[in-house]
Amino acid sequence: QVQLVESGGGLVQAGTSLRLSCATSGIIFHDKVWAWYRQAPGKQRELVAHISNFDTTNYADSVKGRFTISRDNAKNAVYLQMNSLKPVDTAIYYCNSLPDVYVWGQGTQVTVSS
């Protein structure tokens, strides 16, 4: 059974950092592209960052230079280090593969206060 479990969110002040984690199971992890997505209230889910199986990374312009995506193939996990957080980063954050997605997990809420 495929499971994606996100964690690490919270309520923080602008300018601070958070590190999100995504634990996966039931998946052949190492050969896939993995991504972080987010969905803000009233908005569509958007792609934030992705990392290939060769550790090539790409970021949305809105987070470039502030967020860092990484993966640990031994732990079947994906991470998102978020620095210099802004109120506009407030959203539920999800991990999933790319381009084919699995059933979405519950996500982890990130709320950034000004």
C-alpha positions as CSV (number, residue, x, y, z in Angstrom):
1,Q,0.0,0.0,0.0
2,V,1.4,3.4,-1.1
3,Q,1.7,5.9,1.7
4,L,3.0,9.5,1.7
5,V,3.3,11.1,5.1
6,E,4.3,14.7,5.3
7,S,5.5,16.3,8.6
8,G,7.3,19.3,10.0
9,G,4.9,22.1,9.4
10,G,3.9,24.6,12.0
11,L,3.1,28.2,12.8
12,V,6.2,30.4,12.5
13,Q,7.1,34.1,12.1
14,A,8.3,35.6,8.9
15,G,12.0,35.3,8.3
16,T,12.3,32.0,10.2
17,S,12.9,28.4,8.9
18,L,11.2,25.1,8.8
19,R,12.2,21.7,7.5
20,L,9.5,19.5,6.0
21,S,9.9,15.7,5.7
22,C,8.0,13.2,3.6
23,A,8.2,9.6,4.4
24,T,7.2,7.2,1.7
25,S,6.3,3.5,1.8
26,G,5.0,0.9,-0.7
27,I,6.9,2.6,-3.5
28,I,10.1,1.9,-5.5
29,F,11.5,5.3,-4.4
30,H,15.0,5.6,-5.8
31,D,14.2,5.8,-9.6
32,K,11.6,8.5,-9.4
33,V,11.4,12.3,-9.5
34,W,10.0,13.6,-6.3
35,A,8.4,16.9,-5.7
36,W,6.9,19.2,-3.1
37,Y,3.7,21.0,-3.9
38,R,1.6,23.4,-1.9
39,Q,-1.9,24.7,-1.8
40,A,-2.8,28.0,-0.3
41,P,-6.4,28.8,0.8
42,G,-8.6,29.4,-2.2
43,K,-5.8,28.6,-4.7
44,Q,-4.9,25.7,-6.9
45,R,-2.1,23.3,-5.9
46,E,1.2,24.4,-7.3
47,L,4.6,22.8,-7.8
48,V,7.2,24.2,-5.5
49,A,10.3,22.1,-6.2
50,H,11.4,18.8,-7.6
51,I,14.4,16.6,-7.5
52,S,15.4,13.9,-10.0
53,N,16.9,10.6,-9.3
54,F,20.2,12.2,-10.2
55,D,19.7,14.9,-7.6
56,T,19.0,17.6,-10.2
57,T,16.8,20.2,-8.6
58,N,14.3,22.8,-9.8
59,Y,12.4,25.4,-8.0
60,A,9.4,27.7,-8.6
61,D,10.6,31.3,-9.0
62,S,8.8,32.3,-5.8
63,V,10.9,30.1,-3.6
64,K,14.2,30.0,-5.5
65,G,17.1,30.9,-3.2
66,R,15.1,30.3,-0.1
67,F,14.0,26.6,-0.3
68,T,16.1,23.5,-0.8
69,I,14.7,20.1,-1.7
70,S,16.7,17.0,-1.0
71,R,16.2,13.2,-0.9
72,D,17.5,10.2,1.0
73,N,17.1,7.1,-1.1
74,A,18.2,4.9,1.9
75,K,15.3,6.2,3.9
76,N,12.8,6.6,1.0
77,A,12.3,10.2,2.1
78,V,12.2,13.7,0.7
79,Y,12.8,16.9,2.5
80,L,12.2,20.6,2.0
81,Q,14.3,23.1,3.9
82,M,12.5,26.4,3.9
83,N,14.4,29.5,4.9
84,S,13.4,33.2,5.0
85,L,9.7,32.2,5.2
86,K,7.2,34.8,4.1
87,P,3.4,35.0,4.8
88,V,2.8,34.1,1.1
89,D,4.3,30.7,1.8
90,T,1.4,29.9,4.0
91,A,-0.2,26.7,2.6
92,I,-0.6,23.0,3.0
93,Y,2.5,21.3,1.7
94,Y,2.4,17.9,0.0
95,C,5.0,15.6,-1.5
96,N,4.4,13.4,-4.4
97,S,6.2,12.0,-7.4
98,L,6.4,13.7,-10.8
99,P,4.9,13.5,-13.4
100,D,2.8,10.5,-12.3
101,V,1.4,11.2,-8.9
102,Y,0.3,8.7,-6.2
103,V,-2.7,9.2,-3.9
104,W,-2.1,12.4,-2.0
105,G,-1.2,12.4,1.6
106,Q,-2.8,14.7,4.2
107,G,0.0,17.3,3.8
108,T,1.5,19.4,6.5
109,Q,0.2,22.9,7.3
110,V,2.7,25.8,7.2
111,T,1.5,29.1,8.5
112,V,3.8,32.1,8.4
113,S,2.8,35.2,10.4
114,S,4.0,38.7,9.6
